[in-house]
Amino acid sequence: MTTTSKTLTFVIPSYNMEGYLDRCVNSLLSARNTDDIEVLIVDDGSKDGTLAYAQKLERNNPGIVRAIHQENKGHGGAVNTGIAEATGTYVKVVDADDWVDPESLEEVLATLREETKRDDPIDMLVTNYVYDKVEKRHKHVVNFRHAMKPGKRLGWDDLGHFGLAEYILMHALTFRTDVVRASGMKLPEHTFYVDFIYAYQPFPWVKTLKYLDTPFYHYYIGREGQSVQTEVMIKRVDQLRLVNQCMVAATPERGTVPDGLYRYMIHFLSIQSSVASVFMILSKDPANYAKKEAMWDDIKAHSPSIYADVRKKAMSRALNLRGSAGRFIIRNGYVVAEKVVGFN
């Protein structure tokens, strides 16, 4: 599908999100000029009034909001549909229970509108995101000031150092639509945590990027049953492992992409591998301990060089401490990290 005069398409994957859509969509429509914005609400076979409410929003905002219904395919399937249907030059995924900051939205749109006038528009825009945790007064803002110069057109080799647990989450990303499509990314259906893949697989197709130091995305976290709650993630370690396999398969060998990109992808793969390892350990289930070892063995079998580079990272070394003493240290380290950052 060819893009049109729309500058930015927002894709909203929605499953049983009737009560959240208003806040999300209103934040996207708060822009002073909405003529070149497209909002695609992908109803993923909801059992509540999500589809009817999305259709109401479409009627109230003709030419801007569009309701799309599909049989349930999971978050990844809904994102896939949104990417396929997008007509904007750029595309951003916004989960239905999240929202964007109105002032930041104006800054983002101004930047993307300028880029669309160029013969060589940037392939990716990176912005800050806010952990908007339920009942937590202090909101943790994730920024990338140490790794990227704000407002500058950058290549991968212009990036600086990313912190130990610092990575570019899906919430920070706005892609040029053609870049995502060229990457051939198809997220696994009926699988959680595919946002790791979304924020990873297209990167070798990204040649130019820009960073805006603005708190654009509000990531609502801590509601009951959310997929990132600790107990929920422990139950879904097999899905974390599947995501890891997809990321490993998407990792280029050293020397085939810019060094800065390879370093970042190894950094992020190390983080995701460590996250999966943590929850296998937190389960206190010997069967999951074995899955953890098998996951690392699979990385090595796929590429000994990628495995060696991932294992060298400090987080990977920490997550592979041996025996019950090692698992005890990892569990307690996780508790401290969760209290400081509040990522669950």
C-alpha positions as CSV (number, residue, x, y, z in Angstrom):
1,M,0.0,0.0,0.0
2,T,1.4,3.4,-1.0
3,T,1.5,6.2,1.5
4,T,-0.6,9.3,1.0
5,S,-0.4,12.9,2.2
6,K,-0.9,11.8,5.8
7,T,2.2,12.6,7.8
8,L,1.7,10.2,10.8
9,T,-0.4,7.1,11.4
10,F,-1.1,6.1,14.9
11,V,-1.9,2.4,15.3
12,I,-3.9,1.5,18.4
13,P,-4.1,-2.3,19.1
14,S,-7.2,-2.7,21.2
15,Y,-8.5,-5.8,23.0
16,N,-11.3,-5.1,25.6
17,M,-10.2,-1.5,25.9
18,E,-13.5,0.3,25.7
19,G,-12.9,2.2,29.0
20,Y,-9.5,3.5,27.9
21,L,-10.0,4.5,24.2
22,D,-11.3,7.9,25.0
23,R,-8.2,9.1,26.9
24,C,-5.9,7.6,24.3
25,V,-7.6,8.9,21.1
26,N,-8.3,12.3,22.6
27,S,-4.6,12.8,23.3
28,L,-3.8,12.0,19.7
29,L,-6.5,14.4,18.4
30,S,-5.3,17.2,20.7
31,A,-3.0,18.5,18.0
32,R,-3.7,21.9,16.7
33,N,-3.8,20.6,13.2
34,T,-5.1,17.0,12.6
35,D,-5.5,17.1,8.9
36,D,-2.4,15.0,8.3
37,I,-2.9,12.6,11.2
38,E,-4.5,9.1,10.8
39,V,-5.7,7.1,13.8
40,L,-6.3,3.4,13.2
41,I,-8.1,1.6,16.0
42,V,-7.6,-2.1,15.5
43,D,-10.2,-4.0,17.4
44,D,-8.7,-7.4,18.0
45,G,-11.8,-9.4,18.5
46,S,-12.8,-7.7,21.7
47,K,-15.7,-9.1,23.8
48,D,-16.7,-5.7,25.3
49,G,-17.8,-2.5,23.5
50,T,-14.4,-1.7,22.0
51,L,-15.5,-2.0,18.4
52,A,-18.7,0.0,18.8
53,Y,-16.9,2.7,20.6
54,A,-14.1,2.8,18.0
55,Q,-16.8,3.1,15.3
56,K,-18.4,6.0,17.2
57,L,-15.0,7.7,17.3
58,E,-14.7,7.1,13.5
59,R,-18.1,8.7,12.9
60,N,-17.1,11.7,15.1
61,N,-13.8,12.2,13.4
62,P,-14.3,11.3,9.7
63,G,-11.1,11.1,7.6
64,I,-9.0,10.9,10.7
65,V,-10.1,8.0,12.9
66,R,-10.7,4.6,11.3
67,A,-12.1,1.5,13.1
68,I,-10.7,-1.8,11.9
69,H,-12.2,-5.1,13.2
70,Q,-10.4,-8.5,13.0
71,E,-10.7,-11.9,14.7
72,N,-8.5,-12.1,17.7
73,K,-4.8,-12.5,16.8
74,G,-3.1,-10.9,19.9
75,H,-1.2,-7.7,20.2
76,G,1.3,-8.7,17.5
77,G,-1.5,-9.5,15.0
78,A,-3.2,-6.2,15.7
79,V,0.1,-4.3,15.1
80,N,0.7,-6.2,11.9
81,T,-2.8,-5.2,10.6
82,G,-2.2,-1.5,11.5
83,I,1.2,-1.4,9.7
84,A,-0.4,-3.0,6.6
85,E,-3.2,-0.5,6.6
86,A,-1.3,2.7,7.5
87,T,-1.2,5.5,4.9
88,G,1.0,7.9,6.8
89,T,4.6,8.5,5.9
90,Y,5.4,7.7,9.5
91,V,3.8,5.2,11.9
92,K,3.6,4.9,15.7
93,V,2.0,2.2,17.8
94,V,0.1,3.5,20.9
95,D,-1.4,0.9,23.2
96,A,-5.0,1.7,24.0
97,D,-4.5,2.3,27.7
98,D,-1.6,4.7,27.0
99,W,-1.6,8.3,25.8
100,V,0.7,11.0,24.5
101,D,1.6,14.5,25.9
102,P,-0.1,17.3,23.9
103,E,2.9,19.7,24.0
104,S,5.3,16.9,22.9
105,L,2.8,15.9,20.1
106,E,3.2,19.4,18.6
107,E,7.0,19.0,18.6
108,V,6.9,15.6,17.1
109,L,4.5,16.6,14.4
110,A,6.5,19.7,13.5
111,T,9.7,17.5,13.1
112,L,7.9,14.8,11.0
113,R,6.3,17.4,8.8
114,E,9.7,19.0,8.1
115,E,11.1,15.5,7.3
116,T,8.4,14.6,4.9
117,K,9.4,17.7,2.8
118,R,13.0,16.3,2.4
119,D,14.2,14.0,-0.4
120,D,15.8,11.8,2.3
121,P,13.5,11.9,5.4
122,I,14.8,10.2,8.5
123,D,13.9,6.6,9.0
124,M,13.2,6.7,12.7
125,L,12.4,9.2,15.4
126,V,13.2,8.5,19.0
127,T,11.4,10.3,21.9
128,N,11.3,9.9,25.7
129,Y,8.6,7.9,27.5
130,V,7.1,8.1,31.0
131,Y,6.3,5.2,33.3
132,D,2.9,6.4,34.5
133,K,2.5,3.9,37.3
134,V,-0.8,3.5,39.1
135,E,-0.8,5.2,42.5
136,K,2.9,6.3,42.2
137,R,3.3,10.0,42.5
138,H,6.8,10.2,41.0
139,K,6.8,9.3,37.3
140,H,10.0,7.8,36.0
141,V,10.9,9.4,32.6
142,V,13.2,7.4,30.3
143,N,15.5,9.6,28.2
144,F,18.4,9.0,25.9
145,R,20.5,12.1,26.4
146,H,23.7,10.2,27.2
147,A,23.4,8.2,23.9
148,M,22.0,10.7,21.4
149,K,22.3,14.3,20.6
150,P,18.8,15.9,20.6
151,G,17.6,17.5,17.4
152,K,20.4,16.2,15.2
153,R,20.2,14.0,12.2
154,L,22.2,10.9,13.2
155,G,23.5,7.6,11.9
156,W,24.1,4.5,14.1
157,D,27.8,5.3,14.5
158,D,26.9,8.7,16.0
159,L,25.3,7.1,19.0
160,G,27.0,7.1,22.4
161,H,26.9,4.7,25.3
162,F,23.7,3.2,26.4
163,G,23.4,2.5,30.2
164,L,23.3,-1.0,31.6
165,A,19.5,-1.3,31.4
166,E,18.8,1.5,28.9
167,Y,17.2,0.6,25.6
168,I,14.9,2.0,23.0
169,L,11.5,0.6,23.8
170,M,8.6,0.5,21.3
171,H,7.0,3.4,23.2
172,A,10.0,5.6,22.2
173,L,9.8,4.8,18.5
174,T,8.2,6.4,15.4
175,F,9.3,4.6,12.2
176,R,9.1,5.7,8.6
177,T,6.3,3.3,7.4
178,D,8.2,2.1,4.3
179,V,11.2,1.1,6.5
180,V,9.1,-1.2,8.7
181,R,7.5,-2.8,5.6
182,A,10.9,-3.2,3.9
183,S,12.2,-5.1,7.0
184,G,9.5,-7.7,6.4
185,M,8.6,-7.7,10.1
186,K,5.6,-9.9,11.0
187,L,5.1,-10.1,14.7
188,P,4.1,-13.5,16.1
189,E,0.3,-13.8,16.8
190,H,-1.2,-14.7,20.2
191,T,2.1,-13.8,21.8
192,F,2.9,-11.3,24.5
193,Y,6.1,-9.1,24.7
194,V,6.4,-8.7,20.9
195,D,7.2,-5.1,21.5
196,F,10.8,-6.3,22.0
197,I,10.7,-7.5,18.4
198,Y,9.1,-4.3,17.1
199,A,11.9,-2.3,18.6
200,Y,14.6,-4.5,17.2
201,Q,14.0,-6.3,13.9
202,P,13.6,-3.2,11.6
203,F,16.8,-1.5,12.9
204,P,19.1,-2.8,10.1
205,W,16.9,-1.0,7.6
206,V,17.1,2.2,9.6
207,K,19.9,4.4,8.1
208,T,19.1,7.8,9.7
209,L,17.4,8.8,12.9
210,K,16.7,11.8,15.1
211,Y,16.2,12.1,18.9
212,L,13.8,14.6,20.5
213,D,14.3,15.1,24.2
214,T,10.6,15.4,25.0
215,P,8.3,13.2,27.2
216,F,6.0,12.1,24.4
217,Y,4.6,8.8,25.4
218,H,2.8,8.0,28.7
219,Y,3.1,4.2,29.5
220,Y,0.3,3.4,31.9
221,I,1.5,0.6,34.1
222,G,0.3,-1.3,37.2
223,R,-3.4,-2.0,36.3
224,E,-4.6,-5.5,37.4
225,G,-3.8,-8.3,34.9
226,Q,-1.4,-6.2,32.9
227,S,1.1,-8.4,30.9
228,V,4.1,-6.9,32.6
229,Q,3.1,-7.7,36.1
230,T,5.7,-10.0,37.7
231,E,3.3,-13.0,38.3
232,V,2.0,-12.7,34.8
233,M,5.4,-12.7,33.2
234,I,6.5,-15.7,35.2
235,K,3.6,-17.6,33.8
236,R,4.6,-16.6,30.2
237,V,8.3,-17.4,30.2
238,D,7.7,-19.6,27.1
239,Q,6.5,-16.5,25.2
240,L,9.6,-14.6,26.4
241,R,11.7,-17.4,25.0
242,L,9.9,-17.3,21.7
243,V,10.5,-13.6,21.5
244,N,14.2,-14.2,22.2
245,Q,14.3,-16.7,19.4
246,C,12.8,-14.1,17.0
247,M,15.3,-11.5,18.1
248,V,18.3,-13.8,17.7
249,A,17.2,-14.7,14.2
250,A,17.0,-11.0,13.4
251,T,20.4,-10.2,14.7
252,P,23.0,-9.4,12.0
253,E,26.5,-10.7,12.2
254,R,29.3,-8.3,13.1
255,G,30.7,-6.5,10.1
256,T,27.5,-6.7,8.0
257,V,25.9,-3.5,9.5
258,P,27.4,-0.3,11.0
259,D,29.4,-1.0,14.2
260,G,27.2,1.3,16.2
261,L,24.1,-0.6,15.2
262,Y,25.7,-4.0,16.0
263,R,26.8,-2.8,19.4
264,Y,23.3,-1.5,20.2
265,M,21.6,-4.7,19.0
266,I,23.9,-6.9,21.1
267,H,23.2,-4.6,24.0
268,F,19.5,-4.9,23.6
269,L,19.6,-8.7,22.9
270,S,21.6,-9.1,26.1
271,I,18.9,-7.1,28.0
272,Q,16.0,-9.2,26.6
273,S,17.9,-12.5,27.2
274,S,18.5,-11.3,30.8
275,V,14.8,-10.4,31.3
276,A,13.7,-13.8,30.1
277,S,16.4,-15.4,32.4
278,V,15.2,-13.4,35.4
279,F,11.6,-14.6,35.1
280,M,12.6,-18.2,34.6
281,I,14.7,-17.9,37.8
282,L,11.9,-16.0,39.7
283,S,9.5,-18.9,39.0
284,K,11.6,-21.2,41.3
285,D,10.7,-24.0,38.9
286,P,13.6,-26.4,38.0
287,A,11.9,-26.9,34.6
288,N,12.3,-23.2,33.9
289,Y,15.9,-23.3,35.1
290,A,16.5,-25.9,32.3
291,K,14.7,-23.7,29.8
292,K,17.0,-20.8,30.7
293,E,20.0,-23.0,29.9
294,A,18.4,-24.2,26.7
295,M,17.7,-20.6,25.6
296,W,21.4,-19.6,26.0
297,D,22.4,-22.9,24.2
298,D,20.1,-21.9,21.3
299,I,21.8,-18.5,20.9
300,K,25.2,-20.3,20.8
301,A,24.0,-22.8,18.2
302,H,22.6,-20.0,16.0
303,S,25.8,-18.0,16.0
304,P,28.8,-18.6,18.3
305,S,30.1,-15.0,17.6
306,I,26.7,-13.3,18.5
307,Y,26.5,-15.6,21.6
308,A,30.0,-14.6,22.7
309,D,29.3,-10.9,22.3
310,V,26.0,-11.2,24.2
311,R,27.6,-13.2,27.0
312,K,30.3,-10.6,27.5
313,K,27.8,-8.0,28.5
314,A,27.7,-7.3,32.3
315,M,24.0,-8.1,32.6
316,S,24.4,-11.4,30.9
317,R,27.3,-12.4,33.1
318,A,25.2,-11.5,36.2
319,L,22.3,-13.5,35.0
320,N,24.3,-16.6,34.5
321,L,25.6,-16.8,38.1
322,R,25.7,-20.5,38.9
323,G,23.7,-22.5,41.4
324,S,21.2,-21.7,44.1
325,A,23.4,-18.9,45.5
326,G,23.4,-17.2,42.0
327,R,19.6,-17.5,41.8
328,F,19.3,-16.0,45.3
329,I,21.4,-12.9,44.3
330,I,19.4,-12.5,41.0
331,R,16.0,-12.7,42.8
332,N,17.0,-10.0,45.4
333,G,18.6,-7.8,42.7
334,Y,15.3,-7.9,40.8
335,V,13.3,-6.8,43.9
336,V,15.6,-3.8,44.4
337,A,15.4,-2.8,40.7
338,E,11.7,-3.0,40.7
339,K,11.4,-0.7,43.7
340,V,13.7,1.9,42.2
341,V,12.4,2.0,38.7
342,G,8.9,0.6,39.2
343,F,8.9,-1.0,35.8
344,N,6.2,-3.5,36.8
